[in-house]
């Protein structure tokens, strides 16, 4: 059986591209904010841990010259 389709009318005004761009940028920023807010939970889910003490950068030194660990 053959069917006949009428051509559809499609009109995109200039504001459509701007709106699509705003939606894409907003979605990206929302995803980045969600990752930043839930970063600790994401680390625990994937089993990522901080470096072992002493294997990273040297201890911070306060303005008075004392180690921050004291």
Rosetta constraint file for C-alpha pairs under 8 A:
AtomPair CA 12 CA 16 HARMONIC 6.16 0.50
AtomPair CA 13 CA 17 HARMONIC 7.99 0.50
AtomPair CA 14 CA 18 HARMONIC 7.27 0.50
AtomPair CA 15 CA 19 HARMONIC 6.14 0.50
AtomPair CA 16 CA 20 HARMONIC 6.15 0.50
AtomPair CA 17 CA 21 HARMONIC 6.16 0.50
AtomPair CA 18 CA 22 HARMONIC 6.22 0.50
AtomPair CA 19 CA 23 HARMONIC 6.20 0.50
AtomPair CA 20 CA 24 HARMONIC 6.21 0.50
AtomPair CA 21 CA 25 HARMONIC 6.13 0.50
AtomPair CA 22 CA 26 HARMONIC 5.89 0.50
AtomPair CA 23 CA 27 HARMONIC 6.01 0.50
AtomPair CA 24 CA 28 HARMONIC 6.22 0.50
AtomPair CA 25 CA 29 HARMONIC 6.17 0.50
AtomPair CA 26 CA 30 HARMONIC 6.06 0.50
AtomPair CA 27 CA 31 HARMONIC 6.15 0.50
AtomPair CA 28 CA 32 HARMONIC 6.23 0.50
AtomPair CA 29 CA 33 HARMONIC 6.14 0.50
AtomPair CA 30 CA 34 HARMONIC 6.17 0.50
AtomPair CA 31 CA 35 HARMONIC 6.26 0.50
AtomPair CA 32 CA 36 HARMONIC 6.22 0.50
AtomPair CA 33 CA 37 HARMONIC 6.12 0.50
AtomPair CA 34 CA 38 HARMONIC 6.05 0.50
AtomPair CA 35 CA 39 HARMONIC 5.45 0.50
AtomPair CA 35 CA 42 HARMONIC 7.96 0.50
AtomPair CA 38 CA 42 HARMONIC 6.26 0.50
AtomPair CA 39 CA 43 HARMONIC 6.19 0.50
AtomPair CA 40 CA 44 HARMONIC 6.41 0.50
AtomPair CA 41 CA 45 HARMONIC 6.22 0.50
AtomPair CA 42 CA 46 HARMONIC 6.35 0.50
AtomPair CA 43 CA 47 HARMONIC 5.96 0.50
AtomPair CA 43 CA 48 HARMONIC 5.01 0.50
AtomPair CA 43 CA 49 HARMONIC 7.10 0.50
AtomPair CA 44 CA 48 HARMONIC 6.17 0.50
AtomPair CA 44 CA 49 HARMONIC 7.62 0.50
AtomPair CA 51 CA 55 HARMONIC 6.53 0.50
AtomPair CA 51 CA 56 HARMONIC 6.41 0.50
AtomPair CA 52 CA 56 HARMONIC 7.32 0.50
AtomPair CA 54 CA 58 HARMONIC 7.41 0.50
AtomPair CA 59 CA 67 HARMONIC 6.66 0.50
AtomPair CA 59 CA 68 HARMONIC 6.89 0.50
AtomPair CA 59 CA 69 HARMONIC 7.47 0.50
AtomPair CA 60 CA 67 HARMONIC 6.10 0.50
AtomPair CA 60 CA 68 HARMONIC 5.57 0.50
AtomPair CA 61 CA 65 HARMONIC 5.69 0.50
AtomPair CA 61 CA 66 HARMONIC 5.58 0.50
AtomPair CA 61 CA 67 HARMONIC 4.60 0.50
AtomPair CA 61 CA 68 HARMONIC 5.60 0.50
AtomPair CA 62 CA 66 HARMONIC 5.52 0.50
AtomPair CA 62 CA 67 HARMONIC 6.21 0.50
AtomPair CA 62 CA 68 HARMONIC 6.04 0.50
AtomPair CA 66 CA 70 HARMONIC 7.58 0.50
